[in-house]
Amino acid sequence: MSSQAPAAAPSFNLQEKAYLKFFLHAAKHPHASVSGVFLGRRRAVEGNEEIWDVVDAVPLCHHWTSLSPMTEVGLELATIYAKETEARVVGYYHASGWAQAVALPAHGHHILQSLTREFPLAFALVFNAAKLSTDSAAIDVVMIEPSKQNSRNAAKPERFDLEDAEIPARVKSVVQRKKLERLFVDFDDYLEDPGKDWLKNEAALPLSLK
């Protein structure tokens, strides 16, 4: 009997543009829950390691934070946009307000579970405001353990790193100085004004990240 080769152990590198947009969404609504998705591209497979770059984030909601029809529409549009940019949805993010406890809510687990059906390595990042006083990324990583239904021989990530260790301090500084969150919009904002660019958010990005 032949044995099946083990899946390559994945690692993720969170790039500055993705972290900045995640941070801006949380900063725009510090007293509300916000959610969105991360887009990524597979860079390479080196030996037994599968390397993914998390290149962008698409902000979904600050009103419809439960698993609602509006959230599902936003997810579908984000998935289409990802394909147009030769990427794919690789993760989900959630922030419950800067002063609240860090936890992925039940609907967040449901969304993450649905993402693993298309991408078994999908992860979630939860905003952790307690880390803002440090130079660490203001995130906690949540993974779904592979199950009989959706593991598809997927291995749990070996590493989840920032592309550059200076990203958290740099992002925090630019947001404090330029107040970029005021220009940031999500899918909820787009529903109220279809002229708003919720997918790219170029108006809220520094020139170096556009």
C-alpha positions in Angstrom: 0.0 0.0 0.0 1.4 3.4 -1.0 1.4 6.2 1.6 0.2 9.7 0.8 2.9 12.4 1.1 2.3 14.9 3.9 1.0 18.3 2.9 3.6 21.1 2.8 3.7 23.0 6.1 2.4 26.5 5.3 3.7 29.8 6.6 2.2 33.3 6.2 3.9 36.6 5.8 1.6 39.6 6.5 2.6 42.5 4.3 2.4 46.2 5.3 -0.6 47.1 3.1 -2.7 44.3 4.5 -1.8 45.2 8.1 -2.4 48.9 7.6 -5.9 48.4 6.1 -6.8 46.0 9.0 -5.5 48.7 11.5 -7.3 51.5 9.7 -10.6 49.7 9.8 -10.3 49.1 13.6 -9.2 52.8 14.1 -12.1 54.2 12.1 -14.6 52.5 14.4 -12.9 52.1 17.8 -16.2 51.6 19.6 -17.8 49.2 17.1 -17.1 45.7 15.8 -15.6 45.6 12.3 -14.7 42.7 10.0 -13.0 42.0 6.7 -11.0 39.5 4.8 -7.3 39.1 3.8 -6.1 38.4 0.3 -3.0 36.3 -0.4 -0.8 34.8 -3.0 1.3 31.7 -2.8 4.9 32.7 -3.2 6.6 29.3 -3.4 7.0 25.8 -2.0 10.4 25.3 -0.5 11.1 21.8 0.6 8.2 20.9 2.9 7.2 24.5 3.5 4.4 26.4 1.5 4.9 30.1 1.7 1.9 32.6 1.4 2.2 36.4 1.2 -0.8 38.2 2.7 -0.9 41.1 0.3 -4.1 43.0 0.9 -7.2 43.4 3.1 -10.8 44.1 2.1 -13.0 45.7 4.8 -16.5 44.4 5.0 -18.7 45.7 7.8 -19.1 47.9 10.8 -23.0 47.7 10.8 -23.7 44.2 9.6 -21.2 42.3 11.8 -23.2 39.2 12.1 -23.4 36.5 9.4 -26.1 38.3 7.5 -27.1 38.3 3.8 -25.2 41.6 3.4 -22.0 40.1 4.8 -22.4 37.2 2.4 -22.7 39.6 -0.5 -19.6 41.5 0.6 -17.7 38.2 0.9 -18.7 37.2 -2.6 -17.7 40.6 -4.1 -14.3 40.4 -2.2 -13.8 36.9 -3.6 -14.4 38.2 -7.1 -12.0 41.1 -6.6 -9.4 38.8 -5.3 -9.5 36.7 -8.4 -9.3 39.8 -10.6 -6.0 40.7 -8.8 -4.7 37.1 -9.1 -5.0 36.5 -5.4 -7.5 34.6 -3.2 -9.2 35.1 0.1 -7.0 33.5 2.7 -8.2 34.8 6.0 -10.7 36.8 8.0 -10.3 39.6 10.6 -12.4 40.9 13.4 -12.0 43.8 15.9 -14.5 44.2 18.7 -13.5 47.8 19.7 -10.2 49.0 21.2 -11.2 48.6 24.8 -13.0 45.3 24.7 -11.9 41.7 25.3 -10.1 39.9 22.5 -12.2 37.1 21.1 -13.5 35.8 17.7 -17.3 35.8 18.0 -19.5 32.9 17.0 -20.3 34.4 13.6 -16.6 34.9 13.0 -16.0 31.2 13.6 -18.8 30.5 11.1 -17.2 32.7 8.5 -13.8 31.2 9.1 -15.2 27.8 8.8 -16.8 28.7 5.4 -13.5 30.1 4.2 -11.8 26.8 4.9 -14.1 25.0 2.5 -12.4 26.9 -0.4 -9.0 27.4 1.3 -8.3 24.8 4.0 -5.4 26.9 5.4 -7.7 30.0 6.2 -6.9 31.9 9.4 -8.5 34.7 11.4 -6.8 37.7 13.0 -8.4 39.4 16.0 -7.5 42.9 16.9 -5.8 43.1 20.3 -5.7 46.7 21.5 -3.6 45.7 24.6 -0.6 45.3 22.3 -0.8 48.9 21.0 1.5 50.0 23.8 4.2 47.7 22.5 6.0 47.4 19.2 4.3 44.1 18.5 1.5 43.6 15.9 -1.9 44.3 17.5 -3.2 40.9 16.5 -4.0 37.4 17.8 -4.0 34.6 15.3 -7.0 32.1 15.3 -6.8 28.8 13.4 -9.4 26.1 12.9 -8.0 22.7 13.6 -8.3 20.4 10.6 -11.4 18.3 10.9 -12.7 15.2 9.0 -15.0 17.4 7.0 -12.6 20.0 5.7 -9.0 19.2 6.5 -8.2 18.1 2.9 -4.8 16.9 4.2 -3.9 20.5 5.1 -1.2 21.1 7.7 -1.5 23.7 10.4 0.7 26.8 9.7 4.3 26.6 11.0 4.7 30.3 11.1 2.7 33.5 10.9 5.0 36.5 10.6 5.1 40.1 9.6 7.0 40.8 6.4 9.0 43.4 8.4 9.2 43.6 12.2 9.0 47.4 12.0 5.5 47.4 10.4 3.5 47.8 13.6 5.4 50.8 14.8 5.5 52.4 11.3 1.7 51.9 10.8 0.9 53.2 14.2 3.0 56.3 13.6 1.6 57.1 10.2 -2.0 56.7 11.4 -1.4 59.0 14.4 0.3 61.6 12.2 -2.0 61.6 9.2 -5.3 60.4 10.6 -5.7 58.2 7.5 -8.6 56.3 9.1 -10.9 59.2 8.4 -10.7 58.4 4.6 -11.1 54.7 5.0 -14.4 53.0 3.9 -15.8 49.5 4.0 -18.7 47.6 2.3 -21.2 49.2 4.6 -20.1 52.6 3.6 -20.3 51.6 -0.1 -23.9 50.4 0.4 -24.8 54.0 1.6 -22.7 55.6 -1.2 -21.8 53.4 -4.2 -19.2 56.0 -5.2 -16.9 55.0 -2.4 -13.9 52.8 -3.1 -14.2 50.1 -0.5 -12.1 47.5 -2.3 -8.9 49.4 -2.9 -9.2 52.3 -0.5 -6.5 54.2 -2.3 -7.5 57.5 -0.8 -6.5 56.2 2.6 -3.2 54.7 1.7 0.3 56.3 1.7 1.7 56.7 -1.8 4.2 54.0 -1.2 1.5 51.4 -0.7 -0.9 52.3 -3.6 
